[in-house]
Amino acid sequence: MTTTAAESTFIPNDFDPSNFDNIQPLLQTLLDRPLTSTTDIESFLTDLTSLSEIIYEYASRKNIDNACHTDDADKEAAYLHVVREIQPKLQPFFFELQKKFLAAPERHNLTFPGSDLLAKDWQADVDLFREQNIPLQTKGAELSTEYGKICGEMLVEFEGQTRTLQQMAAFLEETDRSTRQAAFELIATRRLEDRDKINNIFQQLLDLRHQIAQNADHKDYRDYIWLQKKRFDYTPQHCHDFADSVESLIMPLLNDLDEQRRQTLNLDTLKPWDTAVDVHSRPPLRPFDEKDIDTFIEKTRQTFDRISPDYASQFQSLKDNGNLDLDSRHGKRPGGFQAALEASKQPFIFMNAAGLQLDIEILLHEGGHAFHYIASRDIPIIFVRHASLEFCEVASMSMELLAADHYDIFYDDPQNAARAKRHQLEGVLRTLAWVAVIDQYQHWLYTNPGHSLEDRTNTWLSTLARFSSSIVDWSEHTDAQRAMWQRQLHLFQVPFYYIEYGIAQLGALNTWLNYKQDPTAALQNLNAAFALGGTKPLPQLFQTANIPFDFSQKTIAPLVTAIRNELDTLPE
């Protein structure tokens, strides 16, 4: 693949990023440059940006190709070439480039937006870099790829058809209880077939990550990752406080909702396959035909248009540019994501749509990431173009909530639109609880190196017990419950990335409340924060959006009250 750098005299017109031999001379040219003035430094960063944009887009496209076709050996090989042959060779050069920038006497006189944050971030990277960690990080990426491949191959036969596990989720909403149970048990059985393989992969990842931390002179991987993720504005204790607040404020409400569900369904016990069905035995919410992705796209565009015509236009551009891959199919990695194609300045959205209400929420979510990227993509220096993840997720989760009053676009029946909104708001509560589970589990995993599989399983169960419904009875499916964490791809592919969702969900709820009071002002503030990219610290991004940067009980309590009040206005 040959990529041409737009508006750059530094990059040759025929530059091909697939071969590191083509990249190395440009990196060396940058290393050899004198940085004696602010003009020198700005030119250095501009040219490094041009080179990085092309390399990052090449790597993103190979990841996208592999995610969309996990059963294609050539696409897997091309992605692994990036992982094994390009990224490891880039790291030592980038380390030297960061050191060169930090050592430049005139860097303190830089005035471009975000220059101070760039120095702080790069100092953290330099402090963490150890060359002996490069092969360990490469091995970790390979193991994560293997996990994705295993998940992509999980298929079942149900009602005469071969289906992905994502497609099977639709049957958990069927009104016939025996159908739901059969679907649940088939999914659980299929996942358990690969339990040992996945346990083995995860053990290797844990060992690698602990070694990486020790090589970088950190006592454990949590200490290492806190710096690596540039978490300068909150501490592990803030995460524990968040979890305590979820346990005390949200879990009672979730238990109440599940007890109402049990009673309305007239069941002696609520089973795992009873949590998604409509309590009044109405047909499942089917907002679109899973085979009609074009209608799904068009109705999502109309939803964005209700919120902001600019959002609708931006979303349409993704379709026009071929940057949507939304259907669920064999050989496709599970999950959903938005990827930035930096050289093209375009977002790309990947997901697995199965015709569910949840699919709408996922596409709205990834659309929010796309709008955020579009708002900040023209920031000249790529290294301050992207906000920290905690605010990136505010962008995505806000779109889900702002769209909740517009589900009539997908549902002709107002009762179904109201059901969908209720599904959304209950989902927010369950998201906060699940964030607490995954985040607290990771704190234990990485601060207790050398633990056994039995220790890990027992800790999973005790953590899950804190943040899961006491009403739902898993007694007949304890193996599935014990292995439930294996479905969470973040644990494998982006360790310690989950508290961001909790912080951002609270920010999105405050955005939603602002929007209910004054839609114009709420969107203006949100878009202003989007446009800042990563040029301001996390608390200032929240302040610009007019939402508090706080995830303690003080913030959570009124938000839970607001959700409870809203749920009281909606039919079960």
Secondary structure, DSSP 8 states (H G I E B T S, - for coil): -----TT-SSS-TT--TTSHHHHHHHHHHHHHS---SHHHHHHHHHHHHHHHHHHHHHHHHHHHHHHH-TT-HHHHHHHHHIIIIIHHHHHHHHHHHHHHHHH-GGGGG--STTHHHHHHHHHHHHHH--GGGHHHHHHHHHHHHHHHHHHHT-EEEETTEEEEHHHHGGGGG-S-HHHHHHHHHHHHHHHHHTHHHHHHHHHHHHHHHHHHHHHTT-SSHHHHHHHHTT--S--HHHHHHHHHHIIIIIHHHHHHHHHHHHHHHT-SSB-GGGSSS-TT-------S-TT-HHHHHHHHHHHHHHH-HHHHHHHHHHHHTT-EEEE--TT--SS-EEEEETTTTEEEEEEEE-S-HHHHHHHHHHHHHHHHHHHHTT-SSGGGTS--HHHHHHHHHHHHHHTGGGGGGT-SSHHHHHHHHHHHHHHHHHHHHHHHHHHHHHHHHHHSTT--HHHHHHHHHHHHHHTS-SSB--TT-HHHHHTGGGG-THHHHSTT--HHHHHHHHHHHHHHHHHHH-HHHHHHHHHHHHHTTTSS-HHHHHHHTT-----SHHHHHHHHHHHHHHHHTS--
